[in-house]
Amino acid sequence: MRSHAKGKKRNQFRLGAKWTARSVIRETHKDELSRIIKEEFSGEGSAVIRFYQTALTRLIERITPEEWEQAGRTAEEWNNRGTTDEAKAR
C-alpha cells in the first residue's frame, strides 16, 4: 500500500523470504547436503527433488548446538543487513 500523505514514510514491503537458521544451514552447507543426497538416497535427477527436505533434516540433525546458534545469529544478520557476497555468489 502506498501512503499519499506528504511527509509520511510509505509502508515498505520486503521482497523475498526471511532467513531462518534452517535456511542458513541449507545455504552454507550445500556441498554436504548434495553428498547426503548422493550417498544416502542414491541421488541423481528426481531423487534430488524427492529427498531434498529429508536430506536437509538429516543434515540439521548432525549440526551441533553451537552451529545451530551461529546459524540463528547469521539469519538475524542477513535479515537486517542482507547476505554476504559469498552467499550471493552461490
LINUR-V648338 format. One record per pair of residues at least 12 apart in sequence whose ideal C-beta (glycine too) atoms are under 8 Angstrom apart, sorted by the first residue. I is the first residue (numbers start at 1). GAP is how many residues later the second one is. If there is no record, write none. Layout:
I;GAP
I;GAP
This chain:
18;57
18;61
19;55
19;56
19;57
19;59
19;60
19;64
20;55
21;47
21;50
21;51
21;53
21;54
22;34
22;38
22;49
23;52
24;47
24;48
24;50
24;51
24;54
25;31
25;34
25;35
25;38
25;42
25;43
25;46
26;30
27;56
27;60
27;63
28;43
28;46
28;59
29;30
30;60
32;27
33;19
33;22
33;23
33;26
36;19
36;22
36;23
37;14
37;15
37;18
40;15
40;18
41;13
41;14
43;12
